[in-house]
Amino acid sequence: MHHDIRQSEYFARFMNDLGWQTDKYHENYIYLKKFPLFGYFAKIPRANPPLFLSGIKSYMKKRKIFLLKIAPHIRLSDQAANKTKEEFHTNGFKADMNPFNPTTTILIDLERTEPEIFSGFTQAKRRAVRKAIKNNIIIKECKDIDLFIGIRKKQYAPFPFLIDSETVKIWKNFYPQNASLLLAFSSTSNRALAGILLLFHKLTSYYWFASATVEGKKLFAPTLLVNEALKTAKKRGCKIFDFEGVYDHRFPKAASSWKGFTKFKEGFGGKTVEYMENFTSKILINNHFY
């Protein structure tokens, strides 16, 4: 199985820019955020096995970590899943009902031809691609990240201040070698109506950020964007397109807001993959668990 982008040096630099400290627990990056009086909150996203869980408590005490979350990069279908779950419980971890990494995603096989990939779309999605073209939507690969941020701000109002920093920093650490920005424009007005920020790691393309204006959605720009994103990823030599998370029935409350875009993503075909749940461990500080 491919190593996840969250365990790459590019992502580690991005997390540094966001104010997290980085370390390695054996071969996996661990990200730490300091809290005065308590110590560190830490997380290991998409941790590759072996996880060396028997030594984790000693590491937590050494680094003064009061709360650790781990998202194992192990599929539920893997033979190691049940044994690993037992090891988590044996070492004082509990399943996290609010996963910090997506526990279910959709992967699209890019080793097929473009017509084969397109034929995997639902009839509604194929029709939407044609409607977007008829609506004079054109897709351009751009480097104007500020234009994309503008689209995201409109979509996520009234909290636009949360958008700028993360988007700029992910772009700074991944572009141009490991990122591509696709924007959808109206050819009649030349307005940017939607965009996708793709990240690349090894042979996988990640659907990292996506946004669209109300007008863009009405004109089916997001569907045409995904179609072009698949082509872009394939041209980059990627073998897998990762939709970066869909609704997981195991966590109905945490994932309830994901139902809408899950339906959108399911229309492009692909294989649904379930990962193990995330796990959490707390440590005793000053006679209190935190």
Secondary structure, DSSP 8 states (H G I E B T S, - for coil): ----GGGSHHHHHHHHHTT-EEEEETTEEEEEEEETTTEEEEEEEEE-S---GGGHHHHHHHHTEEEEEEEE--BTTSTHHHHHHHHHHHTT-EE-SS-SS-SEEEEEETTS-HHHHHHTS-HHHHHHHHHHHHTTEEEEEE--HHHHHHHHHHHHTT-GGGTHHHHHHHHHHHTTTTEEEEEEEETTT--EEEEEEEEEETTEEEEEEEEE-HHHHHTTHHHHHHHHHHHHHHHTT-SEEE------TTSTTTTGGGHHHHHHHHTT--EEEEB---EEEE-EETTEE-
